[in-house]
Amino acid sequence: MPIILELYELKNLCMEMASLGAANYVKMTKPADDLISQREAYREFQECRVKKWVQKGTVSTTRGGASIRSKVLYSRAELLAADKSEKLNALINK
């Protein structure tokens, strides 16, 4: 069964994948610049979605220090990849 996409959907898909590639480049070259706080991740990608991705193991977390109260950090590239994969899944499996 062929996958049929409108031209604007294909254009948006290409633009989103280019931004994902740029985010992965930043993750490889400057790992500290890739990390964002939990609050910022919740604001940018919605709290329920981020929690779901962490529960499924799609996105991993790290702590900013050794203390249990230290800041929870997420990789922006991993969050973008999870976000784009959900959008792509919705486009392909209409």
For each residue, the residues with C-beta under 8 A, 3 or more apart:
1:
2:
3: 92
4:
5: 9 10 13 91
6: 9 10
7: 10 11
8: 11 12
9: 5 6 12 13 91
10: 5 6 7 13 14
11: 7 8 14 15
12: 8 9 15 16
13: 5 9 10 16 17 88 91
14: 10 11 17 18
15: 11 12 18 19
16: 12 13 19 20 84 87
17: 13 14 20 21 84
18: 14 15 21 22
19: 15 16 22 23 80
20: 16 17 23 24 77 80 81 84
21: 17 18 24 25
22: 18 19 25 26
23: 19 20 26 27 34 76 77 80
24: 20 21 27 28 77 81
25: 21 22 28 29
26: 22 23 29 30 33 34 76 77
27: 23 24 30 31 34 75 76 77
28: 24 25 31
29: 25 26
30: 26 27 33 34
31: 27 28 34 35
32: 35
33: 26 30
34: 23 26 27 30 31 75 76 77
35: 31 32 62 73 74 75 76
36: 40 41 44 73 74 75 76 79
37: 40 41 71 72 73 74
38: 41 42 50 61 71 72 73 74
39: 42 43
40: 36 37 43 44
41: 36 37 38 44 45 50 74 79
42: 38 39 45 46 47 50
43: 39 40
44: 36 40 41 79
45: 41 42 49 50 79 82 83
46: 42 49 50
47: 42 50 51
48: 51 52
49: 45 46 52 53 82 83 86
50: 38 41 42 45 46 47 53 54 59 74 79
51: 47 48 54 55
52: 48 49 55 56
53: 49 50 56 58 59 79 82
54: 50 51 57 58 59 60 61
55: 51 52
56: 52 53
57: 54 60
58: 53 54 78 82 85
59: 50 53 54 74 75 78 79 82
60: 54 57 75 78
61: 38 54 72 73 74
62: 35 72 73 74
63: 66 67 70 71 72 73
64: 70 71 72 73
65: 70 71
66: 63 70
67: 63 70
68:
69:
70: 63 64 65 66 67
71: 37 38 63 64 65
72: 37 38 61 62 63 64
73: 35 36 37 38 61 62 63 64
74: 35 36 37 38 41 50 59 61 62 78 79
75: 27 34 35 36 59 60 78 79
76: 23 26 27 34 35 36 79 80
77: 20 23 24 26 27 34 80 81
78: 58 59 60 74 75 81 82
79: 36 41 44 45 50 53 59 74 75 76 82 83
80: 19 20 23 76 77 83 84
81: 20 24 77 78 84 85
82: 45 49 53 58 59 78 79 85 86
83: 45 49 79 80 86 87
84: 16 17 20 80 81 87 88
85: 58 81 82 88 89
86: 49 82 83 89 90
87: 16 83 84 90 91
88: 13 84 85 91 92
89: 85 86 92 93
90: 86 87 93 94
91: 5 9 13 87 88 94
92: 3 88 89
93: 89 90
94: 90 91
